[in-house]
Amino acid sequence: MATTSEGIPLADENTVVVPIQGPLNAMANALNTALVDLRADLTEEQGYYIGTNAERVALTGAALRNGITWFATDTNIIWRRKSSQWVADVPYKIAAGVTSVGPTFPTVALPAGFSQPPIIIAQLLSGAAADIGITTMVTNITTTNFQLRHTGSTGERNVMWIAIQMSSGAAAG
């Protein structure tokens, strides 16, 4: 069965008596046009768009203004228009891991893909009373690795770390 662009079924000779097919299809098309117009009015007024990433990139004219939001249906990413640029509403790159470290500075490798030295957050994974007062330290952060150690103990401890880069040009968002 044929439908409008909004999925409204159109009547044909198999579904209704031929004399009323024309009026039914005219009503279906009028409803379809009203839905399309309403969606366009809401989109323009609210500044919220839904479509593919290619459609987002192709957006031009008055609709392309700071403050609008776009949900890319093919990537499931929300984009915001800020300072005349599209900014993804998710971190650009994120990685995490657990590393056993001592009081020395072993190098921890980052997965590929960081274009700027990321923000690193490190946390000692222990609830033991003997570990109270042990702190973690992160140094020498690059796009490919960083160094991590703990202070206050001579033994090895497991440290959880998270590396975040918020945009392609900066660690912070």
Buried (B, 14 or more C-beta within 10 A) or exposed (E): EEEBEEEBEBBEEEEEEEEEBEEBBEEBBEEBEEBEEEEEEEBEEEBEBEBEBEBBEEBEEEEEEEEBBBBBEEEEBBBBBEEEEBBBEBBBBBBEEEBEBEBEBEEBEBEEEBBBBBBBEBEBEBEEEEBEEBEBBBEEBEBEBBBBBBEEBEEBBEBBBBBBBBBEEEBEB
